[in-house]
Amino acid sequence: MPELRLLDPDGYVVPEGRITVTSTTEAKARTALQALAIEHAQQWAWARYDHRNYRIVTH
């Protein structure tokens, strides 16, 4: 099964940013990872992280 990974602007996988998906769960997983990107960027705001610079990749 494919795995979605959330990468921060520096290209590192965000903790808890890995989700194994099926064709029926992929859309929900992507939404969850987008929300995680916003939370993570807020925690790293002092380093000028912006949630728009995060990427979701399939592995």
N, C-alpha and C positions, 0 to 999 in steps of 0.2 A: 504494500500500500504506500502511496506517496505521502510525503511529510512536507508540511509548510513550515518555513522558518522565517522569523522576523529578524531582519538585520538592521542594526543601528547605522547612523551616518558613517561610522568608521568601518563598517563591514562585519562587525561582530554579532553573533547571535544573542539576542536579548534573553536574559534568564526567563524561563517559562514561555519562551517564544517559539516552541516547537510543538506542532500538532499533527498527528497522523490523521489523514482524512480519507474519505471515500467520495464517490461522485455526489452522493446525497448530502454530505456534511461539509463539503468544501466552502460553499458560500457563507455558512454560519461561522466557520473557522476563520475565514478572511475578515469578517466583521469583528470577531473577537480580537484578532491580531491588530487590526487598525485601532481599536480601543486601547489595547496594550501599548501601542506606539505613542499614543497621546499621553498616557500615564507616565511612560518611561521618559519621554521628552520633558515632561514637567519636572521630574525628579532631577534631570540633568540640564535644566535651564541655565544654570550658572556656566555651563560649558557651551552654551548657545546651540543646544540640540533643538531641532524643529521636527515635529512629527511628519511633516511633508517630505523629509529627506530619508525616511525609513523605507525599506523595501521588503516585500514578501516574496520569497523564492520557493520554488518547488525542488525538493531534493529526493 
